[in-house]
Amino acid sequence: DDSINTKLINYYNLLDSISLIPISLDNFSTIEYTPLNEHYTTILTLCELFLKDSSIDEENIGEKTAISFLIDMNKLFEKFVVNIIRETLPQIDHKYEIQEQKKEYADIQKELELKLDILVNYNNKSSIILDTKYMEFESKPSSSHLAQMNLYSDIKKVKNCGLIFPGARENKIYSLDKIGLNLHIIFFDVKAETHDEFLIKCQLFINSLIK
């Protein structure tokens, strides 16, 4: 389409005034952050880290400032797990459907909103509700975790719920007949020395999830 090509050419022409300029680490020390540009802090910090070759100079002894930024490991673990499930389960069986952060409401007026970490549907029916926990599993589920999964189970009318923890341990299941809940404790061993070992760990996790 000529009109589309014309628009693309016009966009490219707008880049004519842009030139590549070498950046030195000294440039970062001249940046002054204000409420107008502070949203660039994280990306510029990452850029500075890359230019420093992702390391701290150990040869210069004395005071030094290390660049740091926080990573929400709970969110990272959740995204990691849901991506593994989404990429593998539907390939094994196309009847699987994965929903992430599905909104549900605890009240009729829909004022109290809940978000289910992972909802696995099979053949258009809710099969299991999963919640990731980036923490060490103790000897048994905590009362808060139990209450959380019981609430999810009641709202979605799903008997099977699962808590996913990092670690290399045997999976557990608690058949809680009094509240009509099967609580699965599922472990995902994410430690691997090689890519092939990592793929094996992922497949073991998926196998245990299907089981």
Residue pairs with C-beta under 8 A, 6 or more apart in sequence:
23 47
23 51
25 48
25 51
25 52
28 44
28 47
28 48
31 44
33 40
33 41
42 69
45 67
45 69
46 69
48 67
49 67
52 67
56 64
56 66
57 64
73 134
74 132
74 133
74 134
76 134
77 132
77 134
77 166
78 117
78 118
78 132
78 134
80 190
81 118
81 130
81 132
81 164
81 188
82 98
82 100
82 117
82 118
82 132
84 202
84 205
84 206
85 98
85 118
85 120
85 130
85 206
85 209
86 98
86 100
88 202
88 203
88 206
89 96
89 98
89 120
89 206
89 209
89 210
90 96
90 97
90 98
92 206
92 210
93 122
95 122
95 123
96 120
96 121
96 122
97 120
97 121
97 122
97 124
98 118
98 119
98 120
98 121
99 116
99 118
99 119
99 120
99 121
100 117
100 118
100 119
101 115
101 116
101 117
102 115
102 116
102 119
103 113
103 114
103 115
104 113
104 114
104 115
104 116
104 152
104 155
104 156
105 111
105 112
105 113
105 114
105 155
106 112
106 113
106 114
106 151
106 155
114 151
114 152
114 155
116 129
116 131
116 152
116 156
117 129
117 130
117 131
117 132
118 129
118 130
118 131
118 132
119 126
119 129
119 130
119 156
120 126
120 127
120 128
120 129
120 130
121 127
126 156
126 157
126 158
127 158
127 160
128 158
128 160
128 161
128 162
128 184
129 149
129 152
129 153
129 156
129 158
129 160
129 161
129 162
130 161
130 162
130 163
130 164
130 186
131 145
131 148
131 149
131 152
131 161
131 162
131 163
131 164
132 163
132 164
133 145
133 163
133 164
133 165
134 165
134 166
135 165
136 165
136 167
137 165
137 167
137 169
137 185
137 187
141 149
141 163
141 174
141 183
141 185
145 163
146 183
149 161
149 163
149 181
149 183
150 176
150 179
150 181
152 158
152 161
153 159
153 161
153 179
153 180
153 181
159 180
159 181
159 182
160 182
160 184
161 181
161 182
161 183
161 184
162 183
162 184
162 185
162 186
162 209
163 183
163 184
163 185
163 186
164 186
164 187
164 188
165 185
165 186
165 187
165 188
166 187
166 188
166 189
166 190
167 187
167 188
167 189
168 187
168 189
168 191
169 187
170 187
171 184
171 185
171 186
171 187
171 208
172 184
172 185
173 182
173 183
173 184
173 185
174 182
174 183
174 185
175 182
176 182
176 183
186 205
186 208
186 209
187 208
188 201
188 205
189 201
189 204
189 205
190 201
191 201
192 198
192 200
192 201
